[in-house]
Amino acid sequence: MLNIFVLEDDFFQQSRFENAIRQCVEETSVRYKFLEVFGKPNQLLESIEEAGNHQFFFLDIEIKGEERNGNR
């Protein structure tokens, strides 16, 4: 089962991503363990507990006020 992570600093975009992902997995019957959405890179990094190809990441490449983002 997949672990799905989203890194996005804009609350409106977070909601859009989450809704789109939920709709997509429902339509395709993809099974996932959890879907987590984060606004800050450190929050995301702290929540990753395992490595492997069962993890799927959607990363914002421009995060205001953050040195670390999906591009670095």
C-alpha positions as CSV (number, residue, x, y, z in Angstrom):
1,M,0.0,0.0,0.0
2,L,1.1,3.5,-0.8
3,N,2.1,6.3,1.6
4,I,1.2,9.6,-0.1
5,F,2.7,12.9,1.0
6,V,2.0,16.4,-0.3
7,L,4.2,19.4,0.4
8,E,2.4,22.7,-0.5
9,D,2.5,26.0,1.4
10,D,-0.7,27.5,-0.1
11,F,-3.8,26.3,1.9
12,F,-6.1,26.5,-1.2
13,Q,-3.7,24.4,-3.2
14,Q,-3.3,21.9,-0.4
15,S,-7.1,21.3,-0.5
16,R,-7.1,21.0,-4.3
17,F,-4.3,18.5,-4.2
18,E,-5.9,16.4,-1.5
19,N,-9.3,16.3,-3.2
20,A,-7.7,15.5,-6.6
21,I,-5.6,12.7,-5.1
22,R,-8.6,11.2,-3.2
23,Q,-10.7,11.3,-6.3
24,C,-8.0,9.7,-8.4
25,V,-7.3,6.8,-6.0
26,E,-11.0,6.2,-5.6
27,E,-11.5,6.0,-9.4
28,T,-8.6,3.7,-9.9
29,S,-9.0,1.6,-6.8
30,V,-5.4,2.3,-5.7
31,R,-5.0,1.3,-2.1
32,Y,-3.1,3.6,0.1
33,K,-2.2,3.5,3.8
34,F,-2.4,7.3,4.4
35,L,-2.4,10.7,2.7
36,E,-0.7,13.5,4.6
37,V,-0.5,17.1,3.6
38,F,2.2,19.5,4.9
39,G,2.9,23.2,4.6
40,K,6.5,23.2,5.7
41,P,9.4,21.0,4.5
42,N,10.6,20.1,8.0
43,Q,7.1,18.8,8.9
44,L,7.2,16.5,5.9
45,L,10.8,15.3,6.6
46,E,9.9,14.5,10.3
47,S,6.9,12.4,9.3
48,I,8.8,10.1,6.9
49,E,9.4,6.9,8.9
50,E,10.5,4.5,6.2
51,A,12.1,4.3,2.8
52,G,10.9,2.4,-0.3
53,N,9.1,2.6,-3.6
54,H,5.7,2.4,-1.9
55,Q,6.0,6.2,-1.1
56,F,4.6,8.8,-3.4
57,F,5.5,12.5,-3.0
58,F,3.9,15.7,-4.5
59,L,6.4,18.5,-3.8
60,D,5.9,22.3,-4.2
61,I,9.1,23.6,-5.7
62,E,8.6,27.2,-4.5
63,I,7.8,27.7,-0.8
64,K,7.7,31.2,0.5
65,G,10.1,31.9,3.3
66,E,11.7,28.5,3.2
67,E,15.2,27.6,2.1
68,R,14.3,24.0,1.7
69,N,11.6,23.1,-0.8
70,G,10.7,20.4,-3.2
71,N,13.5,21.5,-5.5
72,R,16.2,21.1,-2.8
